[in-house]
Amino acid sequence: RQLIQHGYAHLSMRAVAGRVGVTATSIYLHFENKDALVHALIEEGMERLATALESADATGAPPSERLSRLCRTYLEFGAANPEYYEVMFLLHPAKLTRYPQEKYRRARRNIELFAETVRPFLRPGEDVRLVTHALWCLLHGAVSLRLSGRMDAHLEAERMNDEAVARALRMFGAA
């Protein structure tokens, strides 16, 4: 919350330490610096998203049901975890060090789960990576607009989620 409210530039390790009830110096026993703290938040959010997606994935179900469940779970995760979602996907501070490669590889399993799910719908020669990212753009756009308060006020969030999932299924001829 401190990061979202005040931004990366104004995030204070001292303030974070105070909020969680530890001394300003002891927080450095857990996090080397502000970047390490932000990276830990990204990692924790990615793990939570992975857990949600993996538990929603009905591996034995028909491909269209798998895809529908994954899309809906992604949308619901974003709505239920706005702070994590913002840190994971929307925070782009200029001075934050690059996310460590080993953590990035673990985070990729979320998109890889979607790739596995859309693969049966692809025609020969279609690029699974490109198509999966196009799907992610649809879902990410829906979550981002909702969280930023930029979605048309006349649209109900649940109806928007239903439409995003329906469009995702149509995108693959799975509707």
C-alpha positions in Angstrom: 0.0 0.0 0.0 2.8 2.4 0.8 4.3 1.8 -2.7 1.0 2.3 -4.4 0.0 5.4 -2.4 3.4 7.2 -2.5 5.1 5.7 -5.6 8.5 4.1 -5.9 10.4 7.4 -5.7 8.8 8.2 -2.3 8.8 4.7 -0.8 10.6 4.8 2.5 12.1 1.7 3.9 11.8 3.4 7.3 8.0 3.9 6.8 7.6 0.3 5.7 9.5 -0.9 8.7 7.2 1.1 11.0 4.1 -0.2 9.3 5.1 -3.8 9.8 6.4 -3.2 13.3 10.1 -3.7 12.9 13.0 -1.2 13.4 14.3 0.7 10.4 17.6 -1.1 10.6 16.1 -4.6 11.0 14.2 -4.4 7.7 17.6 -4.5 5.9 18.1 -8.0 7.4 15.3 -9.1 5.1 15.7 -6.8 2.1 19.0 -5.4 0.9 17.3 -2.2 -0.4 14.1 -0.8 -1.8 14.5 -2.7 -5.1 14.7 -6.0 -3.3 11.5 -5.2 -1.4 9.7 -4.3 -4.7 11.0 -7.5 -6.4 9.8 -9.5 -3.4 6.3 -8.0 -3.8 6.3 -8.8 -7.5 7.4 -12.4 -6.8 4.8 -12.8 -4.1 2.1 -11.5 -6.4 3.2 -13.8 -9.3 3.2 -16.8 -6.9 -0.4 -15.9 -5.8 -1.5 -15.6 -9.4 0.2 -18.9 -10.3 -1.6 -20.6 -7.4 -4.9 -19.2 -8.5 -4.4 -20.2 -12.1 -3.1 -23.6 -11.3 -6.0 -24.4 -9.0 -8.5 -23.1 -11.6 -7.0 -25.1 -14.4 -9.2 -28.1 -15.1 -6.5 -30.1 -17.0 -8.9 -32.9 -17.9 -11.7 -30.6 -19.0 -12.4 -29.7 -22.6 -10.0 -27.0 -23.9 -12.7 -24.3 -24.1 -13.6 -24.8 -20.5 -9.9 -24.7 -19.4 -9.5 -21.5 -21.3 -12.7 -19.9 -19.9 -11.6 -20.8 -16.3 -8.1 -19.4 -16.7 -9.4 -16.2 -18.2 -12.0 -15.7 -15.5 -9.5 -16.5 -12.8 -7.0 -14.0 -14.2 -9.7 -11.3 -14.2 -10.9 -12.1 -10.7 -7.3 -12.2 -9.4 -6.7 -8.7 -10.7 -10.0 -7.4 -9.1 -9.3 -9.1 -5.8 -5.6 -8.1 -5.6 -5.4 -4.6 -6.9 -2.2 -3.7 -5.0 -0.3 -6.8 -6.1 -1.6 -6.4 -9.7 -0.4 -2.8 -9.8 3.0 -3.7 -8.5 3.3 -6.7 -10.8 2.1 -5.2 -14.1 1.6 -1.4 -13.8 4.5 0.0 -11.7 7.3 1.2 -13.9 9.7 3.3 -11.9 12.6 4.6 -13.9 15.2 3.8 -11.2 14.1 0.2 -10.3 16.8 -2.4 -11.1 15.8 -5.0 -13.6 13.7 -7.9 -12.3 16.1 -10.8 -11.7 16.2 -13.4 -14.5 15.6 -16.4 -12.3 12.5 -14.8 -10.8 11.3 -13.7 -14.2 11.6 -17.4 -15.4 9.4 -18.5 -12.5 6.9 -15.7 -13.2 6.6 -16.8 -16.9 4.8 -20.0 -15.9 1.6 -18.0 -15.7 1.8 -17.1 -19.3 3.0 -20.5 -20.2 -0.1 -22.1 -18.7 -2.2 -19.9 -21.0 0.0 -21.0 -23.9 -0.5 -24.6 -23.2 -4.3 -24.0 -23.0 -4.5 -22.1 -26.3 -2.2 -24.5 -28.3 -5.0 -26.9 -29.3 -6.9 -24.0 -30.9 -4.1 -22.8 -33.1 -3.8 -23.4 -36.9 -0.6 -24.7 -38.3 2.0 -22.0 -38.4 0.4 -19.7 -35.8 2.9 -18.4 -33.3 1.7 -19.6 -29.8 3.7 -16.9 -28.1 2.2 -14.1 -30.1 -1.3 -15.4 -29.8 -1.0 -15.9 -26.1 0.3 -12.4 -25.6 -2.6 -11.1 -27.6 -4.9 -12.9 -25.2 -3.1 -11.5 -22.3 -3.5 -8.0 -23.7 -7.3 -8.5 -23.7 -7.3 -9.7 -20.1 -4.8 -7.2 -18.9 -6.6 -4.3 -20.6 -9.9 -5.3 -18.8 -8.2 -5.5 -15.4 -6.2 -2.3 -15.9 -9.2 -0.3 -16.9 -11.2 -1.6 -14.0 -8.4 -0.9 -11.4 -7.6 2.6 -12.8 -11.3 3.6 -12.7 -11.2 4.3 -16.4 -13.9 1.8 -17.4 -17.1 3.3 -18.6 -19.2 3.9 -15.4 -22.3 2.5 -17.2 -20.7 -0.9 -17.6 -20.9 -3.4 -14.8 -17.6 -5.1 -13.9 -19.0 -8.6 -14.0 -20.6 -8.0 -17.4 -17.3 -6.7 -18.7 -15.6 -9.8 -17.4 -18.2 -12.0 -19.0 -17.7 -10.2 -22.3 -13.9 -10.4 -22.1 -14.0 -14.1 -21.5 -16.6 -14.6 -24.3 -14.3 -12.6 -26.7 -11.3 -14.6 -25.6 -13.1 -17.8 -26.4 -14.3 -16.4 -29.8 -10.7 -15.4 -30.5 -9.9 -19.1 -30.6 -13.1 -20.4 -32.1 -14.0 -21.9 -28.8 -17.3 -20.1 -28.1 
